């Protein structure tokens, strides 16, 4: 919320965008890691870092930086491990955001009750 000057409507729109775009990015990242494509992992990790920053997922941002760095350094095993951690974290985050949006739509937008 702080990143959007506490504008709840913009934050909700960003959460919806996150839910629409991140699953595909996650799949592309995991596919690149499974092929040991360090350049593709670097690009996807960079893209996902921005998305995770927007919703405040700082732990995932750190993991994505580590995956990106491992790919740049040629540490494929470390890169693959980090991408696995990112994938699990994204699964949890996607579910949490979906649950929160469902709750907010049933109770009204945050701050509107």
N, C-alpha and C positions, 0 to 999 in steps of 0.2 A: 504494500500500500504506500509506503514512503516514497518509492520510486515514481509513483504517479501522483504525487502531492495529495495523498489520501483521497483521491477521487475514486469512490467505490464503483461507479459505473465503468470507468476505464479499466479498473482492476478486474472486474468481472468479465469484461470483453477480452482482456488479455488471458484470463484463465480459460475461456472458451477457445481462443486461438491456440493456446498451449495444448489443449485436449485434441484439437483437430490436427495439429502439425507434428507433434512430438512422436506419436507412435510410428509414423513413417521414418522419421529421422533415427529413431531407436533401431528400427529394423535394418536400415542402411548401415548404421554403425556396427551392429552385431555381424552383419554379413561381411563387412570389410574386415573386421577382426578375425572372423573364421577363415578368410582367405589370406590373412597375414598381410593385408594391404595397408602398410603404415601411412601412406599418403592419404588414402581415403579415410582412415581412422582420424588422422589429424584434422582433415576438413570437417568431418561430421562432428567430432568432439568440439571443435571451435563453434560450429553452428549451435549445437546443443547447449554450450556454455551460456550463450546469450539468452536463450530461451529460459534456462534454469535461473539465471540472474533475475530475469523479469518477475518470476514468481517467488523469488527469495529462497531458492533451494541451494544454499551456499555449500552444503556438504557435497552435493552432486557436482557443483562447479569445481570444487577441489579435485574430486575424482576424475572429472573430465580433463582437467589440466594435467593430472598425473598420467592419464592414458595418452594424451597428446604428447607429453614429454617423453614417455617411454617409446612411442612410435618414432619420434624424431631421433632418439638415441639408438634405435635399432634393437631395443629390448622387447622382442616380440612376445615372449612369455608374460612379462609384466604388463604389456599393453593389453593382451587378451584377458588377463586376470582383472585388470581395472575396468575394461569394457563389460565384463561379466557383472562386476559390482555396480556399475552404472545402470545396466539393464534392470537389475533387481530393484535398485533405488528408484528408477523411473517408473517401474510397475507400481510400486507403493505410492509414489507421488501422484501418478495419474489417478489411482483409485481414491486417494485422499481428496484431490481436487474435485473429482466427480461427486463424491459424497458431500463435500462442502457445498457445491453448487446445487445439488439436489435439496439439501437442507435449507439453503438460502432461498431457493425458489418456493419452498413450502412455507417458510416463515417470513418471507419478504427479504429484501436485500439487507445485508449487514448494516446495522445502525438505523434501520427503518422500523423497528418494533417498539 
